[in-house]
Amino acid sequence: MADIDRVLRSNLKLRHLQLLVALDQFRHLGRTAEFLSVTQPAVSKTLAEIERMFGLDLFVRSTRGTEPTAYGFTVVRFARSVLADYARTQDEIAAVASGGAGRVTVGAMVVATPGPLVQAVQLLKARSALTTVLAEEGDLTRLLPRLRVGELDLFVGRLEPGYASPDLETEALYREPMAIVVRPDHALAGVAKPHWRDLTDQPWVVPPPWASSRIKLEQMFYKHRLAPPADIVETASFLVTLSFVRERPAVGFLAQGVARHFEREGLVKVLPLKVPIELPPVGIITLRSRVRTPAAMLLIDCLRQVTAGDAPSA
């Protein structure tokens, strides 16, 4: 095995890192070559060069394509992190040169998007109109890995305790209860006092199994001595949830602020049924070891301001 410190500090070039990330993405020499606008022999030659530097096999070649080895996964993760920092630095320098104030990339769960995140970005823009905000919606399973490799500056969503880790810094902002929704012309929309037993045989669109809100929802049915709904679609996507609520039509389970926001838009009806469950707070997650850019710090400050005291209305 080579001197890994020397390889990482001195021998690896930007083109090596770009090739490793592309090869991990496409898992095929030919498609990687096409993406990088080089020949397939050039990709093979460069990969062999990188593997000689490390003295390790980073990818396994076969007729089905290429797969990273255990060593390869580690080196690709390093490559993604370096390239993310490189891109961030490029953006910051370009923003300063153009008179702007930088760029911040935020990953957000649906629970935080219509109200807090939108309000925070509006406040940020009032202070620094040329700061660019890239917002990506998703759940913890998809966005935390991107935060760890530097592709996101921060994450805003429920602080699920199962995802706590020493490398992550968390800050709770507010509590957000849940609500049950249907489309405005659903049979249950006109019921003055719906009961949980009215919901058990309905088709539902629910959060994924890992979400604390899903677990708590099922517990509410058990509390009322009812079986949880069996006719379900599972998703962490608001668009999928809204589509099934409106088109199937299914019963949906949304954060209250999100539900009220889209009720005002005429897309859903919030049922007058209490959902007395305790859920993790909504907050910010950042990577403990990463220095925050001025743009990221500004967005975090704006999030704190718009959520000060309690959950803001959407």
Salt bridges, closest charged atoms under 4 A:
ASP5 OD1 - ARG9 NE 2.82
ASP24 OD1 - ARG27 NH2 3.01
ASP24 OD2 - ARG80 NH2 3.13
GLU49 OE2 - ARG15 NH2 3.53
GLU49 OE2 - HIS16 NE2 3.21
GLU51 OE1 - ARG61 NH2 2.93
GLU67 OE1 - ARG27 NH1 2.71
ASP85 OD1 - ARG88 NH1 2.81
ASP91 OD2 - ARG103 NE 3.25
GLU136 OE1 - ARG146 NH1 2.28
GLU151 OE2 - ARG80 NH1 3.77
GLU151 OE1 - ARG146 NE 2.89
ASP153 OD1 - ARG88 NE 2.82
ASP167 OD2 - ARG148 NE 2.73
GLU169 OE2 - ARG292 NH2 3.66
GLU171 OE2 - ARG304 NE 2.85
ASP185 OD1 - ARG183 NE 2.61
GLU218 OE2 - ARG214 NE 3.01
ASP231 OD1 - ARG248 NH1 2.93
GLU234 OE2 - ARG214 NH1 2.86
GLU263 OE1 - ARG260 NH1 2.95
ASP301 OD2 - ARG127 NH1 2.90
